[in-house]
């Protein structure tokens, strides 16, 4: 009964308002592509670098005819035991996919990690600022921003096999 009264109060307030009750728009999704979230580099059988894209946080602002998306994420890297280099870098991409599943933009950037002789793991903070323009704000809200490492075919295949084993350990 209490909930019914609260709901009725909201309806009455909405009816008294000069403008119709509007549902806020959702922000376009920003996510790391699962198969492209892990990067591993080897020297023969020895792991030299393992890196991941994690901790994606995003928000947006709608203005007339456009939506501005701001996002941040971490590029986390761990050196292998035999890796004595002071710097490592890895290329990642940022792709914008429209509501029809077309890639409408794809940019590349690099994460850079600098190590002291005792560092094993480093985290970089990466930021995105993307503005999408168009007359149909509803369609813009259904766009997606995908992130991933720029992997070669062998790395992609290895990632898919690892994921498959995790999802189906007995299969």
Buried (B, 14 or more C-beta within 10 A) or exposed (E): EEEEEEEEEEEEEEEEEEEEEEEEEEBBBBBBBEBBBBBBBEEEEEBBBBBBBEEBEBEBEBEEEBBBBBBBBBBBBBBBEEBEEEEBBBEBBBBBBBBEEEEEEEEEBEBEBEBEEEEEEBEBEBEBEBEBEBEEBEEBBBBBBBBBBBBEEEBBEBBEEEBEEEEEEEE
